[in-house]
Amino acid sequence: MDTAINTIPTVKYNQNYSSLKDLFLDYRATQRCLPAFNVNDNYDLKAVVEAANELDTNVMVMTYPPVAELNTPEVFKSLVDGFKKIHKNNIYLHLDHSTTVDLCKRAIDSGYDSVMIDGSQVSLQENIKMTKEVVDYASSAGVVVEAEIGKIMGRGVEVKCDDDFLASANDVKQLYEATGVDIVAVGIGTAHGFTPTEPKIHFNRLREIAEAVPAPLVLHGGTGIPDGDIQKSITMGMSKINIGTIVHTTYMKYAFEEIQKAGDGAYPPFIMKEVLPKIKAVVKDRLRAVNFK
């Protein structure tokens, strides 16, 4: 992982916006990107929020469906609201990769700032139908909706050729115009999690998509993407980047080590006091890569 970028950005990433939608539109126009981290509980949530606060930047925290279902959207919203009271920068809460309209609606009702309806595994017409239903439901609440076109490899998603996973600019345009979705995740060669080889990002396809729609675009699979590719993609329209695996694997690795050391005397607050700095370090590394200007 490239850690050469080690200075706090000079561009203001902590400014206030009247809405999250306005933030994304401004970030697309000014070639900036909102870092978004998958979190699982109050501990890694605390690590992400504190890291962003120390680097003076806005941040998004995301709940993957198993996390939202286990903790409930209502409880996670309360956790984020608690941290908002003691930290100075904006913290946005997002539902990540929901494949059901119902879970999106529950998150919207719970006060999430944005939700993702992932129809990438169904036909384009079914994707449009699902996305439009969520967009219509979210509109009165002012909640941002993210859709996905193409496939993000990993987590059991198999691809046979480029056409099987790369987003088509025509498909992206059709979905955007038919639904009015706010932001769009596009398959351009990235993968969730750690990959045995460096991801091959198809920048030509990203350029085609960015020219086809004005929507802010979303880059998934942020754990394994080299810093230079992240930064190039931001200049080409990526306005949100998802980062998850590096957070939970760091959490699990060091929690396991500390529990092994403590044995029967393991006590969560003492264990997590040692683990949190490790999580914060990898979060700060990714924040610096994204907020590079």
C-alpha positions in Angstrom: 0.0 0.0 0.0 1.4 3.4 -1.0 1.7 5.6 2.1 3.7 8.4 0.5 0.9 10.9 0.9 1.3 12.0 4.5 0.2 15.6 4.8 -3.2 17.1 5.7 -4.9 18.4 2.6 -5.1 22.1 1.9 -8.5 21.9 0.2 -11.3 22.4 2.7 -13.0 19.0 3.1 -14.9 20.0 6.2 -17.1 22.8 4.9 -20.8 22.6 5.5 -23.4 22.0 2.8 -27.2 22.5 2.8 -27.6 18.8 1.9 -25.6 15.7 1.1 -26.8 15.9 -2.5 -25.2 19.4 -2.8 -22.0 18.1 -1.4 -21.8 15.4 -4.0 -22.6 17.8 -6.8 -19.9 20.2 -5.6 -17.4 17.4 -5.2 -18.1 16.2 -8.8 -17.6 19.8 -10.1 -14.4 20.4 -8.1 -12.8 16.9 -8.4 -13.1 15.9 -4.8 -14.3 12.8 -3.1 -16.1 11.8 0.1 -14.4 8.9 1.8 -16.9 6.3 3.0 -16.0 3.5 5.5 -17.9 0.4 6.3 -18.2 0.0 10.1 -19.7 -2.7 12.2 -20.2 -1.4 15.7 -19.5 1.5 18.1 -15.8 0.7 18.2 -14.8 1.0 14.6 -17.3 3.8 14.2 -15.5 5.6 16.9 -12.1 5.0 15.2 -13.4 6.3 11.8 -15.0 9.4 13.2 -12.0 10.3 15.4 -9.6 9.8 12.5 -11.7 12.1 10.3 -12.0 14.6 13.0 -8.2 14.7 13.6 -7.6 15.2 9.9 -10.4 17.8 9.8 -12.5 16.2 7.0 -16.1 15.2 6.4 -16.6 11.5 6.4 -19.3 8.9 5.6 -19.9 5.7 7.6 -21.7 2.8 6.0 -23.6 -0.2 7.3 -23.5 -3.3 5.1 -26.9 -5.2 5.2 -25.8 -7.8 7.7 -24.6 -5.0 10.0 -27.8 -3.0 9.6 -30.0 -6.1 10.2 -28.0 -7.2 13.3 -27.8 -3.8 14.9 -31.0 -2.4 13.3 -30.9 0.9 11.3 -32.6 2.7 14.2 -29.8 1.8 16.7 -27.0 2.6 14.3 -28.6 6.0 13.5 -28.6 6.7 17.3 -24.9 5.8 17.5 -24.0 8.2 14.7 -26.1 10.9 16.3 -24.2 10.5 19.5 -20.9 11.0 17.8 -22.2 14.0 16.0 -22.6 15.8 19.3 -19.0 15.5 20.2 -17.2 15.8 16.9 -16.9 19.0 14.8 -17.1 17.6 11.2 -20.0 16.2 9.2 -20.7 12.5 9.6 -23.0 11.0 7.0 -24.7 7.6 7.5 -25.2 5.3 4.5 -26.8 1.9 3.8 -24.4 0.0 1.6 -25.3 -2.6 -1.0 -28.9 -3.3 -0.1 -30.4 -5.7 -2.6 -33.9 -5.1 -1.2 -36.1 -2.0 -1.5 -37.6 -2.8 2.0 -34.3 -2.4 3.8 -33.7 0.9 2.0 -37.1 2.2 3.1 -36.4 1.2 6.7 -33.0 3.0 6.6 -34.7 6.1 5.1 -37.4 6.0 7.8 -34.6 5.7 10.4 -33.0 8.9 9.3 -30.1 7.6 7.2 -28.5 10.3 5.0 -28.2 8.0 2.0 -29.0 4.5 0.8 -27.7 2.2 -1.9 -30.1 0.0 -3.8 -27.9 -2.6 -5.6 -29.6 -3.9 -8.7 -26.3 -4.9 -10.4 -27.2 -8.6 -10.3 -30.5 -8.3 -12.1 -31.5 -7.0 -15.5 -31.2 -3.4 -16.4 -35.0 -3.0 -16.5 -35.4 -4.6 -13.1 -32.5 -2.4 -11.7 -34.3 0.7 -13.0 -37.6 -0.4 -11.4 -36.0 -1.0 -8.0 -34.0 2.2 -8.1 -36.9 4.3 -9.2 -39.0 2.9 -6.3 -36.3 3.9 -3.8 -35.7 7.3 -5.4 -39.4 8.1 -5.2 -39.6 7.0 -1.5 -36.4 8.9 -0.6 -37.3 12.2 -2.3 -39.6 13.6 0.4 -37.1 12.8 3.1 -34.2 14.4 1.2 -32.2 11.2 1.3 -29.5 10.6 -1.3 -29.9 7.3 -3.4 -27.0 5.4 -4.9 -27.5 2.8 -7.6 -25.0 0.4 -9.3 -24.3 -0.5 -12.9 -21.8 -3.2 -13.8 -20.3 -5.6 -11.2 -17.8 -5.0 -8.4 -15.8 -8.3 -8.3 -15.2 -10.2 -5.1 -17.7 -11.5 -2.5 -18.7 -14.4 -4.7 -19.2 -12.2 -7.9 -17.6 -14.0 -10.8 -16.9 -12.5 -14.2 -16.0 -14.2 -17.5 -15.0 -11.2 -19.6 -14.8 -7.4 -19.6 -18.4 -7.1 -20.9 -19.6 -9.2 -18.0 -18.5 -6.6 -15.4 -17.7 -3.3 -16.9 -20.5 -0.7 -16.8 -21.8 0.4 -20.1 -22.0 4.2 -20.5 -25.4 3.7 -22.3 -26.8 1.6 -19.5 -25.6 4.2 -16.9 -27.2 7.0 -18.9 -30.5 5.0 -19.3 -30.7 4.2 -15.5 -29.8 7.8 -14.5 -32.4 9.4 -16.9 -35.1 6.9 -16.0 -34.7 7.1 -12.2 -33.2 10.5 -11.3 -30.8 8.7 -9.0 -28.4 10.9 -7.2 -25.1 9.0 -7.4 -24.0 5.9 -9.3 -21.5 3.2 -8.5 -20.0 1.8 -11.7 -18.0 -1.3 -12.5 -14.7 -0.3 -14.0 -12.5 -3.2 -12.8 -12.3 -2.8 -9.0 -13.0 -5.6 -6.5 -14.2 -5.8 -3.0 -11.6 -6.9 -0.4 -8.0 -7.9 -0.9 -7.1 -9.1 -4.3 -4.2 -11.4 -5.4 -3.3 -9.0 -8.2 -3.5 -5.3 -8.5 -6.9 -4.2 -9.8 -6.9 -3.1 -13.4 -9.1 0.0 -13.6 -10.5 0.7 -17.1 -10.1 4.5 -17.1 -11.3 4.8 -20.7 -14.6 3.3 -19.7 -14.7 5.7 -16.7 -14.2 8.6 -19.0 -17.1 7.4 -21.3 -19.4 7.1 -18.3 -18.4 10.5 -16.8 -19.1 12.2 -20.2 -22.4 10.4 -20.5 -24.0 11.5 -17.2 -23.5 14.5 -14.8 -24.1 12.3 -11.7 -21.4 12.0 -9.1 -19.9 8.5 -9.5 -18.9 6.0 -6.8 -15.7 3.9 -6.6 -16.1 0.6 -4.7 -13.3 -1.7 -3.5 -11.2 1.1 -2.0 -9.0 -1.2 0.1 -6.9 -2.6 -2.7 -6.7 0.3 -5.2 -3.3 2.0 -5.5 -3.3 5.6 -4.3 -2.4 6.9 -7.8 -5.4 5.2 -9.3 -7.7 6.5 -6.6 -6.6 10.0 -7.3 -6.8 9.7 -11.0 -10.4 8.4 -10.7 -11.3 11.3 -8.6 -10.2 13.8 -11.2 -12.4 11.9 -13.7 -15.7 12.0 -11.7 -15.5 9.7 -8.7 -17.1 11.7 -5.9 -17.4 8.9 -3.3 -15.1 6.0 -2.5 -16.0 2.9 -0.4 -13.5 1.4 1.9 -14.3 -1.5 4.1 -12.1 -4.6 4.2 -9.0 -2.9 5.5 -11.1 -1.6 8.5 -12.7 -4.9 9.6 -9.6 -7.0 9.0 -7.5 -4.7 11.1 -10.2 -4.7 13.8 -10.3 -8.5 13.8 -6.6 -9.1 13.6 -5.6 -6.9 16.5 -8.6 -7.8 18.6 -7.7 -11.4 18.3 -4.1 -10.7 19.3 -5.1 -8.7 22.3 -7.7 -11.3 23.4 -5.0 -14.0 23.1 -2.7 -12.0 25.3 -5.3 -11.3 28.0 -6.7 -14.8 28.1 -9.5 -15.3 30.6 -9.0 -11.7 31.8 -10.0 -10.2 28.4 -12.3 -7.2 28.9 -13.7 -5.3 25.9 -12.8 -1.7 26.9 -9.2 -2.7 27.7 -8.9 -4.8 24.5 -10.4 -2.0 22.3 -8.2 0.7 23.9 -5.3 -1.2 22.3 -7.1 -1.9 19.0 -8.6 1.5 18.2 -5.2 3.2 17.4 -4.5 0.4 14.8 -7.9 1.0 13.1 -7.4 4.8 13.2 -4.0 4.4 11.5 -5.4 2.6 8.5 -8.3 5.0 8.2 -6.0 8.0 8.3 -3.9 6.4 5.6 -7.0 6.1 3.3 -8.2 9.6 4.2 -4.9 11.0 3.1 -5.0 9.1 -0.2 -8.5 10.4 -1.0 -8.0 14.0 0.3 -4.8 14.5 -1.7 -5.3 18.1 -3.0 
